[in-house]
Amino acid sequence: MKTVLHWFRRDLRITDNTALDAAARTGAAVVPVYVASEWKGAHRWTGAHRQEFLCGSLAALDGNLRSIGSRLIVRRGDAVEELARLARETGATAISFNRDPDPFGRAVEERLAGLGLELHACKDHAVHERDEVLTGEGNPFRVFTPYSRAWLKLAKPAVRGRIKSLTTPQGVAGDPVPTLADWGLAPHRRIMEPGERAARERLKAFLAGPIRRYGLDRDLPAGQTTSRLSQDLRFGLLSIREVYARCEEVARDLPAAERKSAQTFINELIWREFYFQILWHWPEVLEQDFSPKFRGMRWVGDERNLERWKTGTTGFPIVDAAIRQLNETGFMHNRARMIVAMFLTKDLQLHWRHGEQYFMQQLTDGEIASNNGGWQWSAGTGADAAPYFRIQNPWTQTQRYDPEGRYIKEWLPELRDVPADRFAKPPADGRTLAPGYPLPMVDHAVARDRTLAMFKTVAAGD
Ligand SMILES: Cc1cc2nc3c(=O)[nH]c(=O)nc-3n(C[C@H](O)[C@H](O)[C@H](O)COP(=O)(O)OP(=O)(O)OC[C@H]3O[C@@H](n4cnc5c(N)ncnc54)[C@H](O)[C@@H]3O)c2cc1C
């Protein structure tokens, strides 16, 4: 019997998993393997929240594999070396895996070619990837709306079910499922429940109701107004094909206004793929501005201000609430992400890269493509970005999206007794909102002028 390694990466599920399903269908023995990396302590692109979610999701995957007659083999070290070693130990002649959307994952895939094993690489993380969505002239899209129109017109891949059984050889050596301690990290507090089952429940709950109001509620940061599926899509606990197909199915039977809500949601799923294709065609966005005209601009802010932004002590309640939500839960609402990103880049004039890195270290859903896209969008340097001169005012944003201060009071308990109208303007009397809460660290109007001047040094004629 032929033996195949299935290399799990960001596809930690057994339902509608393209490469795993294909391997199982060949009738081969399948060795499901996850190779944990060996870094310790601080990491540029990840942190405790995401690693904790990963550990829980791996444990759940092991349980799911056991329920179909298999188990997860965990190895530690360099992925290519470990896969080569495991292939030798098990007599495997092939490796199946789902392709990674980012350049780091891709670089590892390229090294597999040297192993002399059959490689089965599948598309799985996106409905459409790489060169599948192009303009009539065969070029990649730089702007979202025409991209999304072209995306919607393409035929969609089929959804497969849950794998029923897997034959895995006995006696293959593996390590225990990793824990946070393996990376030198301390457990955190309030992340979402990891694992495929929990993710499926979140999807089910969203489709059963909230999707109908998504178009109306999604910009309000208080409470749960969005699907909260981002970490599940990041780790592949859900298949994006299935999420899309289920939304379409639900949308079909809804009255017009609610159907529009579901379509707004689908549009967000397309943003995710828009940013994947930006990263695929322009991997340099990780190092520099997407828009060439801003490359080399000197960000004039004082880097010592970064710490106050990271600790949620800027004196702007909406910004501080958002950062505290992030630090405590590994999640931040999308509207809040835009507000804090604009604040860092336009009120503090600090390079978006500082925020990009901090988000990657804190977010459970940290996704290199979407995070870079979101940061460059907010900074005004990205693909189809907000123009640099459209600078959101954090006070009016508060008035519009958190008029009763529900979000602010949830994350800043020290402001619980302050009337909400005081959150939507700087304190007129120069007194703080509550003992110990700081005064606003900048004057927004002054900061705005400074930012416009900074951008104008490179955007002359814009
Ligand atoms: C500065 C900044 C950084 C961001 N960093 C990330 C990140 O690291 N990882 C990440 O998944 N999203 C990121 N986003 C996009 C968005 O904020 C999150 O996807 C969303 O808040 C996740 O919550 P949800 O699952 O409830 O989203 P919903 O509103 O329910 O959306 C459903 C799904 O669509 C996708 N999506 C929604 N909005 C966007 C968007 N603007 N761009 C790309 N995909 C989107 C996500 O996969 C999300 O789970 C970022 C946005 C900004 C402005």
The ligand as an ORCA input file, in Angstrom:
! r2SCAN-3c Opt
* xyz 0 1
  C      -5.650     47.667     10.121
  C      -6.410     46.391      9.834
  C      -5.815     45.163     10.075
  C      -6.504     43.968      9.797
  N      -5.890     42.764     10.040
  C      -6.527     41.609      9.756
  C      -5.901     40.353      9.993
  O      -4.753     40.264     10.427
  N      -6.633     39.222      9.745
  C      -7.901     39.278      9.247
  O      -8.507     38.222      9.036
  N      -8.489     40.453      8.988
  C      -7.863     41.624      9.238
  N      -8.501     42.809      9.014
  C      -9.832     42.803      8.397
  C     -11.017     42.775      9.400
  O     -10.855     43.757     10.379
  C     -11.199     41.429     10.069
  O     -11.217     40.404      9.113
  C     -12.537     41.373     10.834
  O     -12.586     42.388     11.800
  C     -12.673     40.015     11.500
  O     -13.872     39.939     12.220
  P     -15.076     39.027     11.697
  O     -14.580     37.664     11.382
  O     -16.162     39.149     12.674
  O     -15.404     39.775     10.336
  P     -16.726     39.833      9.446
  O     -17.075     41.258      9.304
  O     -17.754     38.908      9.931
  O     -16.176     39.371      8.016
  C     -16.156     38.003      7.593
  C     -14.791     37.627      7.111
  O     -14.423     38.394      5.974
  C     -13.027     38.683      6.014
  N     -12.864     40.133      6.100
  C     -13.711     41.023      6.649
  N     -13.262     42.283      6.479
  C     -12.098     42.176      5.811
  C     -11.146     43.116      5.334
  N     -11.310     44.437      5.482
  N     -10.034     42.652      4.721
  C      -9.841     41.335      4.534
  N     -10.716     40.398      4.948
  C     -11.822     40.811      5.576
  C     -12.471     37.996      7.253
  O     -11.975     36.734      6.876
  C     -13.701     37.870      8.133
  O     -13.626     36.810      9.036
  C      -7.820     44.020      9.265
  C      -8.411     45.270      9.031
  C      -7.723     46.442      9.319
  C      -8.376     47.765      9.060
*
